Amino acid sequence: MPPKILISLIMPLAVICLLSASCAAGPNLQVVEHSIIVREFTADTSRSTATVTGAAENTGDRPARSCNISVTFYDYVGGIVGVKEATKEQVLPGEVWNFTIELKGKESWNVADYKISAISK
């Protein structure tokens, strides 16, 4: 009797694994390249900018919807200077989305580092 119970416990786990694998396919938005340029205007810091440009690709097999690229800007001691985003309604499979995200104003001249992330549905 115990072997039958063991088999019945293993079967549902196998089904769950198969369902999870099939659900894993879909949109997959990935940032494939990015860079930053900080322009400091010492005479008028309000005109300073930190600009991140890059590309994100949908490497999945379905359209990526509600796409969002988020950049968190950090100062020299690791404090957050600002967070900016770029959005796009849809990125098709294999499509590359070129984006530009800009932080403007006094705080932007203090940018020393950044982190970037991509999210989609």
C-alpha positions as CSV (number, residue, x, y, z in Angstrom):
1,M,0.0,0.0,0.0
2,P,2.7,2.6,0.8
3,P,4.2,2.5,-2.8
4,K,0.8,3.4,-4.2
5,I,0.6,6.5,-2.0
6,L,4.1,7.4,-3.1
7,I,3.2,7.2,-6.8
8,S,0.0,9.2,-6.3
9,L,2.1,11.9,-4.6
10,I,4.6,12.0,-7.4
11,M,2.0,12.2,-10.2
12,P,0.6,15.6,-9.1
13,L,4.1,17.0,-8.8
14,A,4.9,16.0,-12.3
15,V,1.7,17.6,-13.6
16,I,2.5,20.8,-11.7
17,C,6.0,20.9,-13.2
18,L,4.7,20.4,-16.8
19,L,2.2,23.2,-16.3
20,S,4.8,25.6,-14.9
21,A,7.1,24.9,-17.8
22,S,4.4,25.7,-20.3
23,C,3.5,28.9,-18.5
24,A,7.1,30.1,-18.4
25,A,7.1,30.8,-22.2
26,G,5.9,34.2,-23.2
27,P,7.2,37.7,-23.3
28,N,10.7,38.3,-21.9
29,L,11.8,42.0,-22.0
30,Q,15.6,42.3,-21.5
31,V,17.8,45.3,-21.5
32,V,20.5,44.4,-24.0
33,E,22.6,47.6,-23.9
34,H,22.8,50.9,-22.0
35,S,25.1,53.8,-21.2
36,I,24.9,57.1,-19.3
37,I,26.1,60.6,-20.1
38,V,26.1,63.2,-17.3
39,R,26.3,66.9,-18.5
40,E,27.1,69.3,-15.7
41,F,26.5,73.0,-16.2
42,T,28.5,74.5,-13.3
43,A,27.2,78.1,-14.0
44,D,23.6,76.9,-14.0
45,T,23.1,73.5,-12.3
46,S,19.4,73.5,-13.1
47,R,20.3,72.8,-16.7
48,S,22.4,69.7,-15.8
49,T,21.2,66.3,-17.1
50,A,22.0,62.6,-16.6
51,T,20.8,60.7,-19.7
52,V,20.6,56.9,-20.0
53,T,20.2,55.5,-23.5
54,G,19.8,51.9,-24.4
55,A,17.9,49.1,-26.0
56,A,15.5,46.4,-24.7
57,E,14.6,43.3,-26.6
58,N,11.6,41.0,-26.3
59,T,13.3,37.6,-26.5
60,G,10.1,35.8,-25.7
61,D,7.5,34.2,-28.1
62,R,4.6,36.5,-27.2
63,P,4.1,40.3,-27.3
64,A,5.4,42.1,-24.1
65,R,2.7,44.5,-22.9
66,S,2.9,47.4,-20.4
67,C,6.6,47.6,-20.9
68,N,8.6,49.7,-18.4
69,I,12.3,50.5,-18.2
70,S,13.2,52.0,-14.8
71,V,16.5,53.8,-13.9
72,T,17.5,54.6,-10.4
73,F,20.2,57.2,-10.2
74,Y,22.7,57.3,-7.3
75,D,25.2,59.9,-6.0
76,Y,28.8,59.3,-5.0
77,V,27.9,57.9,-1.5
78,G,25.1,55.6,-2.8
79,G,22.2,57.8,-2.0
80,I,19.3,57.8,-4.5
81,V,19.3,61.0,-6.5
82,G,16.2,60.2,-8.6
83,V,14.1,57.5,-10.4
84,K,12.9,57.9,-13.9
85,E,11.0,55.6,-16.3
86,A,10.2,55.0,-19.9
87,T,7.1,53.1,-21.0
88,K,5.8,51.5,-24.1
89,E,2.5,49.8,-24.6
90,Q,3.9,46.8,-26.5
91,V,7.1,45.2,-27.8
92,L,6.6,42.3,-30.2
93,P,8.7,39.1,-30.1
94,G,12.2,39.9,-31.5
95,E,11.6,43.6,-31.5
96,V,14.2,46.0,-30.1
97,W,13.0,49.1,-28.3
98,N,15.5,52.0,-28.2
99,F,14.8,54.2,-25.2
100,T,16.2,57.4,-23.6
101,I,15.6,58.3,-20.0
102,E,16.7,61.7,-18.6
103,L,17.0,63.1,-15.2
104,K,17.1,66.9,-15.3
105,G,17.9,69.6,-12.8
106,K,20.2,70.4,-9.9
107,E,20.4,66.8,-8.6
108,S,21.5,65.3,-12.0
109,W,25.0,66.8,-11.8
110,N,25.5,64.6,-8.7
111,V,24.9,61.3,-10.5
112,A,27.8,58.8,-10.1
113,D,26.0,55.5,-10.8
114,Y,22.7,54.0,-11.8
115,K,20.7,50.7,-11.9
116,I,18.4,49.8,-14.7
117,S,15.6,47.2,-14.8
118,A,12.9,46.1,-17.3
119,I,9.4,44.9,-16.5
120,S,6.6,43.7,-18.8
121,K,3.4,41.7,-18.7
